[in-house]
Amino acid sequence: MSHIPPVSVADMPESLSNLVEKGLNSGMLSSSIPVQVWAHRPAIALCWLELLEQFHANSLLGDRLKELVRLKIASITQCQACQLARKSDAVTERDIACLDNGSDQFTLPEQAALNFAELFASDYLEIDAGVFEALSAHFSTEEIVELNMFCALMLAGGRMTYVQKAY
């Protein structure tokens, strides 16, 4: 049960409830509960969802890569809702089982992104020029910037959802 009482979707401002419905229909959201908690601050919740929608609809990164990164970060934050949610059919249960062991199950770009995500979420002081060199071997500058921002959003969102018990 959530530490903060969720706002009923019917009691949300229309712009927020519409974006929640759109997010649930598109797979961007797997549950409305976190947003129902954030709805105590609807304007900020709307901004958060609009940012999430940009990553969902206009990303330079592929859906599989984003899902692998999201799940890697979820394994570190231990957010059960994030770990159980599935945002892409391109990631298999075998992929998920291999997330913790640096498996050659993943392509070299995926390995570089997963390493970055792991460091970002657990040991960010170890992110150095070598990590960025490894990323730049596979990703454009724009993609690296997006990966960095995506990791930040996933880390923050997972921690926020876990702390609020909003799942």
HUHUQUI-V754565 format. One record per residue. N is the residue number from 0. SS is DSSP state (H for helix, E for strand, - for the rest). OMEGA is omega in whole degrees, 0 to 359 (none if undefined). D_FIRST is the distance of its C-alpha to the first C-alpha in Angstrom with 2 decimals. Layout:
n=[N:N]
ss=[SS:SS]
omega=[OMEGA:OMEGA]
d_first=[D_FIRST:D_FIRST]
//
This chain:
n=[0:1:2:3:4:5:6:7:8:9:10:11:12:13:14:15:16:17:18:19:20:21:22:23:24:25:26:27:28:29:30:31:32:33:34:35:36:37:38:39:40:41:42:43:44:45:46:47:48:49:50:51:52:53:54:55:56:57:58:59:60:61:62:63:64:65:66:67:68:69:70:71:72:73:74:75:76:77:78:79:80:81:82:83:84:85:86:87:88:89:90:91:92:93:94:95:96:97:98:99:100:101:102:103:104:105:106:107:108:109:110:111:112:113:114:115:116:117:118:119:120:121:122:123:124:125:126:127:128:129:130:131:132:133:134:135:136:137:138:139:140:141:142:143:144:145:146:147:148:149:150:151:152:153:154:155:156:157:158:159:160:161:162:163:164:165:166]
ss=[-:-:-:-:-:-:-:-:H:H:H:-:-:H:H:H:H:H:H:H:H:H:H:H:H:H:-:-:-:-:-:-:H:H:H:H:H:H:H:H:H:H:H:H:H:H:H:H:H:H:H:H:H:H:H:H:H:-:-:-:-:-:H:H:H:H:H:H:H:H:H:H:H:H:H:H:H:-:-:H:H:H:H:H:-:-:-:-:-:-:-:-:H:H:H:H:H:H:-:-:-:-:-:-:-:-:-:H:H:H:H:H:H:H:H:H:H:H:H:H:H:H:-:H:H:H:-:-:H:H:H:H:H:H:H:H:-:-:-:-:H:H:H:H:H:H:H:H:H:H:H:H:H:H:H:H:H:H:H:H:H:H:H:H:-:-:-]
omega=[182:175:180:184:178:173:177:178:179:180:178:170:185:181:180:180:177:180:175:179:178:180:177:180:183:184:177:177:175:179:177:187:179:181:177:174:180:184:171:174:191:181:179:177:179:178:180:181:178:176:178:179:177:177:182:188:188:185:170:181:180:181:180:181:179:180:177:179:180:181:176:179:178:179:180:180:182:176:183:180:180:181:183:182:176:184:181:176:181:178:183:175:176:176:183:179:183:184:187:187:178:187:172:172:187:176:178:176:179:179:179:180:179:176:178:181:180:178:181:186:187:185:188:179:179:177:184:181:179:178:179:175:179:178:184:174:185:188:174:177:180:179:178:177:179:178:178:181:179:177:180:181:180:178:181:181:179:180:182:180:180:183:181:187:184:177:none]
d_first=[0.00:3.77:6.51:8.62:8.69:9.81:13.49:14.81:17.00:19.81:19.60:19.92:23.46:25.27:25.91:22.25:21.26:24.38:23.51:20.01:21.88:24.52:22.14:20.46:24.00:25.48:22.91:22.30:18.61:16.79:13.78:13.74:10.12:11.30:14.33:12.74:11.36:14.85:16.47:16.65:19.54:20.84:24.09:22.59:19.93:22.93:24.91:22.29:22.14:25.93:26.34:24.13:26.23:29.38:28.42:27.57:30.70:33.32:32.90:35.94:33.99:33.61:30.43:30.80:31.22:28.25:26.05:27.48:26.93:23.33:22.61:24.67:22.69:19.35:20.86:21.64:18.42:16.57:13.95:12.88:12.36:15.76:17.36:16.64:17.63:21.37:23.26:26.79:28.67:31.15:29.03:29.34:27.56:30.67:30.18:26.65:28.05:30.73:28.65:28.83:32.52:34.50:35.73:38.70:36.57:36.10:38.79:40.17:38.44:35.08:35.79:36.66:33.53:31.29:33.11:32.62:28.87:28.56:30.65:28.90:25.48:26.80:30.37:31.32:34.35:35.95:36.06:39.77:42.63:42.71:39.18:40.18:43.44:41.64:39.51:42.61:44.36:42.01:40.53:42.06:41.35:39.30:37.19:36.68:35.59:33.12:31.81:31.37:29.50:27.32:26.43:25.56:23.25:21.51:21.21:19.88:17.48:16.10:15.83:14.26:11.53:10.99:11.26:8.86:6.18:6.95:7.41]
//
